[in-house]
Amino acid sequence: MTLVRGYRISQAVYVATRLGIPDLLADGPRDFDELAHATGSHPPSLRRVLLALAGAGVLNKVGPRRFALTPVGVGLRTGVPSSLRPAVLLLLDESHWRPWGHLLHTVRTGRPRSTTPTERASLTTSPTP
């Protein structure tokens, strides 16, 4: 089932990276409410994402409310050698994953699914970090 549910973890990694969670944890563990406040996020929703990342080995759950980086999570920080942050922000952005949602159509017809003008515009603009 890990193979089937992999998109959930990749999106959790994207969200945490986009919000700057790895950078906020650079100095040590923090409470999820602090992280939510610092990122302008909904605390219960952010907590669920952080728990998913702890289950995947990206973060450590330290006590009932605190989270810390693992060595995997350190690789998502800004400015660390060999940081995966730029790749995560590019490859997991909606403009890159949305077309894969139409793969069945393309395989059946041999044609890409037509897109709306808004979708076409999102495919040609780069994400903001």
C-alpha positions in Angstrom: 0.0 0.0 0.0 3.0 2.3 0.4 3.3 2.5 -3.3 -0.4 3.4 -3.8 -0.4 6.0 -1.0 3.0 7.6 -1.9 1.4 10.8 -3.3 0.2 11.6 0.2 3.7 11.7 1.6 5.1 13.6 -1.4 2.4 16.3 -0.9 3.1 16.5 2.8 6.8 17.0 2.0 5.8 19.7 -0.5 3.5 21.5 2.0 6.1 21.4 4.8 8.8 22.6 2.5 6.7 25.3 0.9 5.8 26.6 4.4 9.4 26.5 5.5 8.9 24.0 8.3 12.4 22.5 7.9 14.0 26.0 8.3 11.8 26.8 11.3 13.1 23.5 13.0 16.7 24.2 12.2 17.4 25.3 15.8 15.6 22.4 17.4 12.2 21.0 18.2 9.1 23.3 18.2 5.5 23.0 19.2 3.1 22.6 16.3 1.1 25.7 17.4 4.3 27.8 17.2 4.9 26.4 13.7 1.3 27.1 12.7 1.6 30.7 13.9 4.9 31.2 12.1 3.5 29.9 8.8 0.0 31.3 9.0 -1.4 27.7 9.0 -4.4 26.1 10.7 -2.9 24.3 13.8 -4.9 21.0 13.7 -4.3 20.7 9.9 -0.6 21.4 10.2 -0.4 18.9 13.1 -1.8 16.1 10.8 0.8 16.9 8.1 3.6 16.9 10.7 2.4 13.5 12.1 2.4 12.1 8.6 5.9 13.3 8.1 7.0 11.9 11.4 5.5 8.5 10.3 7.6 8.8 7.1 10.8 9.6 8.8 11.1 13.2 7.7 10.4 14.5 11.2 10.7 13.2 14.8 7.7 13.6 17.1 9.2 14.8 20.4 6.6 14.7 23.1 2.9 15.3 22.5 3.1 18.6 20.7 6.7 19.1 19.5 8.5 18.1 16.3 12.1 18.0 15.2 14.1 17.4 12.0 15.5 14.0 11.1 18.6 13.8 8.8 16.0 13.4 6.0 14.3 16.6 7.0 17.6 18.5 7.2 17.9 17.9 3.4 14.8 20.0 2.9 16.3 23.1 4.5 17.2 26.3 2.6 21.0 26.7 2.0 22.3 23.4 3.2 24.6 21.5 0.9 22.7 19.3 -1.5 19.4 20.6 -0.4 16.4 19.0 -2.0 14.2 22.1 -1.4 14.4 23.5 -4.9 13.7 20.1 -6.5 10.8 19.5 -4.1 9.3 22.9 -4.8 9.6 22.4 -8.6 8.7 18.7 -9.0 5.9 18.6 -6.5 4.2 21.8 -7.6 0.7 21.4 -9.0 1.9 22.4 -12.5 4.0 19.2 -12.5 1.7 16.7 -10.9 -1.6 17.7 -12.4 -0.9 16.4 -15.9 -0.3 12.9 -14.4 -3.9 12.9 -13.2 -4.9 12.7 -16.9 -2.6 9.8 -17.8 -5.4 7.3 -18.3 -7.0 9.7 -20.9 -3.7 10.1 -22.8 -3.1 6.3 -22.8 -6.6 5.6 -24.1 -6.6 8.3 -26.7 -3.0 9.1 -27.6 -3.8 12.7 -26.9 -3.2 15.0 -23.9 -6.3 16.1 -22.2 -7.3 19.6 -23.3 -6.8 22.2 -20.7 -8.6 25.4 -19.8 -6.8 28.7 -20.3 -6.2 28.9 -16.6 -4.7 25.4 -16.5 -2.5 26.2 -19.5 -1.3 29.4 -17.7 -0.4 27.5 -14.6 1.6 25.0 -16.6 3.8 27.7 -18.1 4.5 29.7 -15.0 7.1 28.7 -12.5 6.2 28.3 -8.8 7.2 30.9 -6.3 9.4 29.5 -3.5 
